Amino acid sequence: MDRAERIRRRLSEALPCERVEVADRSHLHAGHAGAAPGGQTHYSVVVVSASFAGMTRVARQRAVNELLKDEFGSGLHALELQTRTPEEDEARR
């Protein structure tokens, strides 16, 4: 299983998610800090979960980073996170 699928699975199992989107953006960072041959180092992630209600943006991102700490320990370098409640997601559409 590749890192994108592990991220998607971990977030879906840990949070009541309405939507999880994971995109590998490593190719955009080739030659930059944290980039590795073969990619799987830089990701864009959208998580829509009711569990984010009442949390600040920083608290949401900390929660996601904590869930993915094993991935950071095994080569994940950076996440671009969008964390929204279902209501925030609907208003955005």
Sequence and secondary structure as in RCSB ss.txt:
>XXXX:A:sequence
MDRAERIRRRLSEALPCERVEVADRSHLHAGHAGAAPGGQTHYSVVVVSASFAGMTRVARQRAVNELLKDEFGSG
LHALELQTRTPEEDEARR
>XXXX:A:secstr
  HHHHHHHHHHHHS EEEEEEEE GGGGTTSTT  TT  SEEEEEEEEGGGTT  HHHHHHHHHHHTHHHHHTT
  EEEEEEE HHHHHHH 
